[in-house]
Amino acid sequence: MGFSHSNHSLTNLNNLSTLTLNLLDEIISVFSLNCISPWTYDPDDENNLGLLPASRFVNVSRQIGLTFTPSESRSINNELKLKGIEFIDVDTFVQLLDNKIRLDSDIKSKVPEFTSVEDFLGPKLDECYTILDWQKNGKLPSSDLKHMLSCFDEGQFDSSKLNTLFKSAGLTNKRIISKDDFRAMFLPISDTSFFSVRLFDEHKPS
């Protein structure tokens, strides 16, 4: 079955999510308004009529209501460059949007109250800190933390690694670590860029 709108044709609609299908008319309209047209193109783009510059994918997607964090935007643009994609046709545009819609839905269904990596991992790090702080006074000796980290490498631990954790958290080398320090040391530096890489995964129908 094919779908046509504003002189653009789509194929492989059977594997699109229900939400994407419901938004399809709007998606095609937005693509049509933003792609290189015969009325506005630069002579250098003569061979790219009807295509969307890949560098504009995120901004154009926002016109449909999708949201991207700064780290997601960077991740997507880097992935497009890595794959050598300079222009996107309507089929690719719809597929990438469908992957993004599925990804967002998947995250919301698995973590209903998810708002950020810190909100999700923070409480788990607090639980870990509570276990390590066996004296329950909110003062974890760095020696205890070194002992815990050495468990992941057969009892060996390079002290420079702990210094790296302090540095990444914006802390000086400390003998006593508070719960807030512990959070800052082990939360990821970037929020959700690892989600964005999945945007380019080929969808496998269940």
Beta strands, then each sheet from edge to edge (+ up, - down):
strand 1: 3-5
strand 2: 8-10
strand 3: 52-53
strand 4: 87-88
strand 5: 140-141
strand 6: 176-177
sheet 1: 1+ 2-
sheet 2: 3+ 4-
sheet 3: 5+ 6-
end
